[in-house]
Amino acid sequence: MSVLDDARSLSDDLVHLRRRLHREPEIGLDLPRTQDKVLAALDGLPLEVTTGRGASSVTAVLRGTGYQTVPGRAPSVLLRGDMDALPVQESAGFDHASTVEGVMHACGHDLHTAMLVGAAHLLSARRDRLPGDVVFMFQPGEEGWEGAQQMIDEGVLDASGRRVSAAYGLHVFSAALPHGQFGGRTGAITSASAMLRVTVRGEGGHGSMPHRAHDPVLATAEMVLALQTMVTRRFDVFDPVVLTVGVLRAGTRRTVIPDEAYFEATVRTFSPDTATLVEQAARRLLRGIADGHGLTADVEFVPERPATVNHPAETALAARAIAETFGERRYTDLAHPLACSEDFSRVLAQVPGSFVAIGATPPDADPHTAPFNHSPRARFDETVLPDGAALYAELATRALAAAAGGPEPDPRPGPTRR
């Protein structure tokens, strides 16, 4: 049986684990129930397991024993799966829907966790064919909590006793990619993100006499529109900027001009130079508008995550693994990066690797119109779970062989651990 055949034999177990995770989602860095489920799912495997000091992370190291082909050399490869959920009220209406009010696995991290557990089982059954070690990185706090950086600071990249030679991550999408389709690209695959936070200060007054006040609401409205014009007129469409205002607050009553107005925007860029330029241009624009209205503006620009940049050799390895495991038509070389951001970028900033997208759009849904990740109506098809587990295992096996400089290990499986 192949790795994919063995992964499919684990399908029921992976679906069961995914649904248990989905029913009890947790947010941020503290995920005790999620951590317990992962530890239980790994129990009995030949892994060296440690948990995080400052967060509910799990790091597991599998020591490959196939060193005889490359004496004295034992590289290591990292596989990452994130585990945290979002503050979203689920409205999809499943039997396994979230039981936690206002919290949902709206980004599919429950699938990533189940896939990585599956890979741990598949690779444990093949450890005598691995010319090196595999580090399994079960990460909390991906959704804005810097969980990857915390695990890096606690030593996940060196968990096997040496720096990993390559790192791979997968991400499911409830739309955009057709069901079961894999996507990747060399270079930036997701954007950098930053937060723009602006407080406009004026002088309040009665709504019937705006000439006796300094109205921050009108200036703020002008700022929001001017930022959109700035993006289209100041930046190259082939090195794009996405700027979206998601928070806008001012006032308490329709008859009262407030003293202050406030807004927040997310800013997505794909190159460091453009990120610097958009900050400079936004500060200049916003302060100029405020000054023109006789107001002041406090402008805060907070970098959050760098772009996720895939390395050429590792991305080519991933493309080959997908084509040879699932068929050439299952892999798409993405023409453009995605404007979402991802803290696996912290890992790829330090070691070479690749981030791969998986289409988990339900077969009965149109990927162009289905609710996207983070939507309360997002649906992820569970039949991709074995494919994700198999791909994780293939990536580790092939990357270890490449790093060891020896022949690719025998793909024939040993007994599968359940």
C-alpha positions as CSV (number, residue, x, y, z in Angstrom):
1,M,0.0,0.0,0.0
2,S,1.1,3.5,-0.7
3,V,1.3,6.5,1.7
4,L,-2.0,7.7,0.2
5,D,-3.7,4.3,0.6
6,D,-2.6,4.2,4.3
7,A,-3.8,7.8,4.8
8,R,-7.2,6.9,3.4
9,S,-7.4,4.0,5.8
10,L,-7.1,6.6,8.6
11,S,-9.9,8.7,7.2
12,D,-12.5,7.8,9.9
13,D,-10.1,8.6,12.7
14,L,-9.1,11.9,11.1
15,V,-12.7,13.0,10.6
16,H,-13.5,12.0,14.2
17,L,-10.6,14.1,15.5
18,R,-11.5,17.0,13.3
19,R,-15.1,17.1,14.5
20,R,-14.0,16.9,18.2
21,L,-11.7,19.9,17.6
22,H,-14.5,21.7,15.7
23,R,-17.0,21.3,18.5
24,E,-14.7,22.8,21.1
25,P,-12.7,25.6,19.5
26,E,-10.3,27.8,21.4
27,I,-8.8,31.2,20.7
28,G,-5.3,32.5,21.0
29,L,-2.3,31.0,22.8
30,D,-4.1,29.1,25.6
31,L,-5.7,26.0,24.0
32,P,-5.8,23.5,26.8
33,R,-8.6,21.3,25.5
34,T,-7.1,21.3,22.0
35,Q,-3.7,20.4,23.3
36,D,-5.2,17.5,25.3
37,K,-6.8,16.1,22.2
38,V,-3.6,16.4,20.2
39,L,-1.6,14.7,22.9
40,A,-4.1,11.9,23.2
41,A,-4.1,11.4,19.4
42,L,-0.3,11.1,19.4
43,D,-0.2,8.7,22.4
44,G,1.6,5.5,21.6
45,L,3.6,6.8,18.7
46,P,7.5,6.7,18.9
47,L,7.7,10.5,19.4
48,E,9.6,12.8,21.7
49,V,6.8,15.2,22.8
50,T,7.2,18.5,24.6
51,T,4.7,21.2,25.3
52,G,5.1,24.9,25.3
53,R,6.2,27.0,28.3
54,G,4.2,30.1,27.4
55,A,1.4,28.7,25.2
56,S,-0.4,25.4,24.6
57,S,1.9,24.3,21.8
58,V,2.9,20.7,21.1
59,T,6.3,19.8,19.6
60,A,6.9,16.2,18.6
61,V,10.1,14.8,17.2
62,L,10.2,11.5,15.2
63,R,13.7,10.0,15.0
64,G,14.1,8.4,11.7
65,T,16.3,5.2,11.8
66,G,17.2,5.0,8.1
67,Y,20.6,6.6,8.5
68,Q,22.5,3.6,7.1
69,T,22.5,5.1,3.6
70,V,24.1,8.3,4.7
71,P,26.4,7.6,7.7
72,G,27.0,10.5,10.0
73,R,24.3,12.7,8.5
74,A,20.8,13.0,10.0
75,P,19.0,16.1,8.7
76,S,15.6,17.2,10.1
77,V,12.4,18.6,8.5
78,L,9.6,20.5,10.1
79,L,5.9,20.1,9.4
80,R,3.5,22.7,10.9
81,G,-0.2,22.7,11.7
82,D,-1.9,25.6,13.4
83,M,-4.7,24.8,16.0
84,D,-6.5,28.0,17.1
85,A,-10.0,29.3,16.1
86,L,-11.6,32.7,15.6
87,P,-14.1,34.8,17.5
88,V,-16.8,34.1,15.0
89,Q,-20.4,32.8,15.7
90,E,-20.9,29.7,13.5
91,S,-24.0,29.7,11.4
92,A,-23.4,26.8,9.0
93,G,-25.7,24.4,11.0
94,F,-23.7,21.1,11.2
95,D,-24.2,18.3,13.7
96,H,-20.6,18.9,14.7
97,A,-20.9,22.7,14.9
98,S,-19.1,24.7,17.6
99,T,-20.6,24.4,21.1
100,V,-18.7,27.4,22.3
101,E,-20.6,30.7,21.9
102,G,-19.0,33.2,19.6
103,V,-16.0,30.9,18.7
104,M,-15.6,28.9,15.5
105,H,-12.9,27.1,13.5
106,A,-13.7,29.5,10.6
107,C,-10.3,29.2,9.0
108,G,-9.9,25.4,8.9
109,H,-7.2,25.0,11.5
110,D,-9.0,22.0,12.9
111,L,-8.4,20.3,9.6
112,H,-4.7,21.2,9.7
113,T,-4.3,19.7,13.1
114,A,-6.0,16.5,12.1
115,M,-3.9,16.3,9.0
116,L,-0.7,16.7,10.9
117,V,-1.7,14.0,13.4
118,G,-2.4,11.8,10.5
119,A,1.1,12.5,9.1
120,A,2.6,11.6,12.5
121,H,1.0,8.2,12.3
122,L,2.0,7.6,8.7
123,L,5.6,8.6,9.2
124,S,5.9,6.7,12.5
125,A,5.0,3.5,10.5
126,R,7.9,4.4,8.2
127,R,10.5,5.6,10.5
128,D,13.0,2.9,9.4
129,R,12.9,4.5,5.9
130,L,13.5,8.0,7.1
131,P,17.2,9.2,6.8
132,G,16.6,11.9,9.4
133,D,14.1,13.3,11.9
134,V,10.7,15.0,11.5
135,V,9.6,17.9,13.8
136,F,5.8,18.2,14.1
137,M,4.9,21.8,15.1
138,F,1.4,22.0,16.5
139,Q,1.0,25.8,16.8
140,P,-1.5,27.9,18.8
141,G,-2.1,31.6,18.2
142,E,-1.8,31.9,14.5
143,E,-4.8,34.3,14.2
144,G,-2.9,37.4,15.3
145,W,-1.2,36.1,18.5
146,E,2.3,35.5,17.1
147,G,2.2,31.8,18.0
148,A,4.8,30.9,15.4
149,Q,7.3,33.4,16.8
150,Q,6.7,32.1,20.3
151,M,7.4,28.6,19.3
152,I,10.5,29.7,17.4
153,D,11.7,31.6,20.5
154,E,11.1,28.4,22.5
155,G,13.3,26.4,20.1
156,V,11.0,24.6,17.7
157,L,13.4,25.0,14.8
158,D,16.1,23.2,16.7
159,A,13.9,20.7,18.5
160,S,15.6,17.7,17.0
161,G,19.0,18.9,18.2
162,R,19.9,20.6,14.9
163,R,18.3,23.4,12.8
164,V,15.7,22.0,10.5
165,S,16.8,22.0,6.9
166,A,13.3,22.6,5.5
167,A,9.8,23.5,6.7
168,Y,6.4,22.9,5.1
169,G,2.9,24.1,6.0
170,L,-0.5,23.4,4.5
171,H,-3.7,25.6,4.5
172,V,-7.2,24.6,3.5
173,F,-9.5,27.0,1.7
174,S,-13.3,26.9,1.8
175,A,-13.5,28.7,-1.5
176,A,-11.3,30.1,-4.3
177,L,-9.7,26.7,-5.1
178,P,-11.7,23.8,-6.5
179,H,-12.3,20.8,-4.2
180,G,-9.1,18.8,-3.8
181,Q,-6.9,21.1,-5.8
182,F,-3.5,22.0,-4.5
183,G,-1.9,25.3,-5.2
184,G,1.6,26.8,-4.7
185,R,4.0,29.2,-6.1
186,T,7.6,30.3,-5.7
187,G,8.1,33.7,-4.0
188,A,5.4,35.5,-2.0
189,I,2.3,33.3,-1.6
190,T,0.6,35.4,1.1
191,S,0.9,39.1,1.8
192,A,2.5,41.0,4.6
193,S,0.1,42.7,7.0
194,A,0.1,45.8,9.0
195,M,-2.5,47.7,11.1
196,L,-3.3,51.4,10.4
197,R,-4.9,53.0,13.5
198,V,-6.0,56.7,13.3
199,T,-7.6,59.0,15.9
200,V,-8.9,62.3,14.4
201,R,-9.2,65.1,17.1
202,G,-11.4,68.1,16.6
203,E,-13.8,70.2,18.7
204,G,-17.4,69.0,19.2
205,G,-20.5,71.0,19.2
206,H,-24.2,71.1,18.2
207,G,-25.1,69.3,15.0
208,S,-27.2,72.3,13.9
209,M,-24.2,74.7,14.0
210,P,-21.2,72.9,12.5
211,H,-19.5,76.2,11.8
212,R,-18.9,76.6,15.6
213,A,-17.2,73.2,15.8
214,H,-14.3,71.4,14.2
215,D,-16.0,68.2,12.9
216,P,-13.7,65.1,13.0
217,V,-16.5,63.0,11.3
218,L,-16.4,64.7,8.0
219,A,-12.6,64.7,7.9
220,T,-12.5,61.0,8.8
221,A,-14.9,60.2,6.0
222,E,-12.7,62.0,3.6
223,M,-9.7,60.1,4.9
224,V,-11.3,56.7,4.3
225,L,-12.1,57.6,0.7
226,A,-8.7,59.3,0.1
227,L,-6.9,56.2,1.3
228,Q,-8.6,54.1,-1.4
229,T,-7.6,56.7,-4.1
230,M,-4.0,56.7,-2.8
231,V,-3.8,52.9,-3.3
232,T,-4.9,53.1,-6.9
233,R,-2.8,56.2,-7.8
234,R,0.4,55.8,-5.9
235,F,1.2,52.2,-6.2
236,D,2.1,49.8,-9.1
237,V,-0.7,47.4,-9.8
238,F,1.9,44.7,-10.3
239,D,3.2,45.2,-6.7
240,P,-0.3,45.7,-5.2
241,V,-1.5,47.2,-2.0
242,V,-4.8,46.2,-0.3
243,L,-6.2,48.6,2.3
244,T,-9.5,48.0,4.0
245,V,-11.1,50.0,6.8
246,G,-12.8,47.5,9.1
247,V,-13.4,49.7,12.2
248,L,-15.0,53.2,12.1
249,R,-16.3,54.9,15.3
250,A,-17.6,58.4,16.1
251,G,-20.2,60.1,18.1
252,T,-23.0,59.1,20.5
253,R,-26.1,61.0,19.0
254,R,-27.1,62.3,15.6
255,T,-27.4,65.9,17.0
256,V,-23.9,65.9,18.6
257,I,-20.7,66.6,16.7
258,P,-18.1,64.6,18.7
259,D,-14.6,65.7,19.7
260,E,-13.0,62.6,18.2
261,A,-13.4,60.0,15.4
262,Y,-11.5,56.8,15.1
263,F,-10.8,54.1,12.4
264,E,-8.7,51.1,11.9
265,A,-7.6,49.5,8.6
266,T,-5.7,46.4,7.6
267,V,-2.9,47.0,5.0
268,R,-1.6,44.1,2.8
269,T,1.6,44.4,0.8
270,F,3.8,42.0,-1.1
271,S,7.3,43.6,-0.9
272,P,9.2,45.4,1.9
273,D,9.8,48.5,-0.2
274,T,6.1,48.9,-0.9
275,A,5.3,48.4,2.8
276,T,7.6,51.3,3.7
277,L,6.2,53.5,1.0
278,V,2.5,52.9,2.0
279,E,3.3,53.8,5.6
280,Q,5.0,57.1,4.5
281,A,2.3,58.0,2.1
282,A,-0.6,57.2,4.5
283,R,0.9,59.3,7.3
284,R,1.5,62.3,4.9
285,L,-2.0,62.0,3.4
286,L,-3.9,61.7,6.7
287,R,-2.1,64.5,8.5
288,G,-2.6,66.7,5.4
289,I,-6.3,66.1,5.4
290,A,-6.5,66.8,9.2
291,D,-4.5,70.0,8.8
292,G,-6.8,71.2,6.0
293,H,-9.8,70.8,8.3
294,G,-8.1,72.5,11.3
295,L,-7.8,69.2,13.1
296,T,-5.1,66.9,14.3
297,A,-4.6,63.2,13.5
298,D,-2.7,60.6,15.5
299,V,-1.6,58.0,13.0
300,E,-0.2,54.7,14.2
301,F,1.1,52.2,11.6
302,V,1.9,48.8,13.2
303,P,3.7,46.1,11.1
304,E,2.2,42.6,12.0
305,R,3.5,39.8,9.7
306,P,5.9,39.7,6.8
307,A,4.9,38.1,3.5
308,T,5.1,34.3,3.4
309,V,7.8,33.7,0.8
310,N,8.2,30.2,-0.7
311,H,11.7,29.0,-1.6
312,P,12.3,27.7,-5.1
313,A,13.8,24.2,-4.4
314,E,11.3,23.4,-1.7
315,T,8.3,24.6,-3.8
316,A,9.5,22.5,-6.7
317,L,9.8,19.5,-4.4
318,A,6.2,20.1,-3.2
319,A,4.9,20.3,-6.8
320,R,6.6,17.0,-7.7
321,A,5.2,15.3,-4.6
322,I,1.7,16.4,-5.4
323,A,1.9,15.5,-9.1
324,E,3.4,12.0,-8.4
325,T,1.1,11.2,-5.4
326,F,-2.2,12.6,-6.7
327,G,-1.7,13.3,-10.4
328,E,-0.4,16.2,-12.4
329,R,-3.9,17.8,-12.7
330,R,-4.2,18.2,-8.9
331,Y,-1.5,20.9,-8.7
332,T,-1.9,24.5,-9.8
333,D,0.9,27.0,-10.0
334,L,-0.8,30.0,-8.7
335,A,-0.4,33.1,-10.9
336,H,-0.8,35.5,-8.0
337,P,-0.2,35.5,-4.3
338,L,-3.1,35.6,-1.8
339,A,-3.8,38.9,0.0
340,C,-4.3,37.1,3.3
341,S,-1.4,36.9,5.8
342,E,0.1,33.9,7.7
343,D,2.5,33.7,10.5
344,F,4.2,30.6,9.0
345,S,6.1,33.5,7.3
346,R,8.1,33.7,10.5
347,V,9.3,30.1,10.0
348,L,10.1,30.6,6.3
349,A,12.1,33.8,7.1
350,Q,14.6,31.6,9.0
351,V,14.6,28.3,7.1
352,P,13.8,27.3,3.5
353,G,10.5,25.8,2.9
354,S,7.1,26.1,1.2
355,F,3.5,26.8,2.1
356,V,0.8,24.9,0.1
357,A,-2.9,25.7,-0.4
358,I,-5.5,23.0,-0.5
359,G,-9.0,23.4,-1.9
360,A,-11.5,22.2,0.7
361,T,-14.5,23.7,-1.1
362,P,-17.5,21.3,-0.7
363,P,-18.1,19.4,-4.0
364,D,-21.6,20.9,-4.2
365,A,-20.4,24.5,-3.9
366,D,-19.0,26.9,-6.5
367,P,-15.4,27.9,-5.4
368,H,-16.1,31.4,-6.9
369,T,-19.1,32.1,-4.7
370,A,-18.8,29.8,-1.6
371,P,-18.2,31.6,1.7
372,F,-14.5,32.1,2.2
373,N,-12.4,31.4,5.3
374,H,-13.3,33.5,8.3
375,S,-17.0,33.6,7.3
376,P,-19.5,32.3,9.9
377,R,-20.9,30.2,7.0
378,A,-17.6,28.7,5.9
379,R,-17.7,25.0,5.2
380,F,-14.7,22.8,4.7
381,D,-15.0,19.4,3.1
382,E,-13.5,16.7,5.3
383,T,-12.6,14.3,2.4
384,V,-9.4,16.3,2.0
385,L,-8.1,15.2,5.4
386,P,-6.3,12.0,4.1
387,D,-4.9,13.9,1.2
388,G,-3.4,16.5,3.5
389,A,-2.0,13.9,5.8
390,A,-0.4,12.0,2.9
391,L,1.1,15.2,1.5
392,Y,2.6,16.1,4.8
393,A,4.2,12.6,4.9
394,E,5.4,12.8,1.3
395,L,6.9,16.2,1.9
396,A,8.9,15.1,4.9
397,T,10.1,11.9,3.3
398,R,11.2,13.6,0.1
399,A,12.8,16.6,1.9
400,L,14.8,14.3,4.2
401,A,16.0,12.3,1.2
402,A,17.1,15.5,-0.6
403,A,18.8,16.9,2.5
404,A,20.6,13.6,3.2
405,G,21.9,13.5,-0.3
406,G,21.0,9.8,-0.6
407,P,18.3,8.0,-2.6
408,E,14.7,8.5,-1.8
409,P,13.5,6.1,0.8
410,D,11.6,3.0,-0.2
411,P,8.0,4.2,-0.4
412,R,6.5,0.8,0.5
413,P,4.8,1.1,3.9
414,G,5.3,-0.7,7.1
415,P,2.4,-1.5,9.4
416,T,0.2,1.5,10.1
417,R,-0.1,2.6,13.7
418,R,-3.7,3.4,14.6
